[in-house]
Amino acid sequence: MSSAEAARLDWQQRIHQASGQVARGERIELAAPAGLRAAPGAGHVTLT
């Protein structure tokens, strides 16, 4: 097993989710900082 594979396995065991999965939680509405627009994504927000 490579060190990258060992690190990924360790991460999966600690977090209990495979990479790329999104945990659903309650939706939080936050306004974008002044002068920026927010575009929601899967588990992230992009500010432009």
Buried (B, 14 or more C-beta within 10 A) or exposed (E): EEEEEEEBEEEEEEEEEEEEEEEEEEEEEEEEEEEEEEEEEEEEEEEE
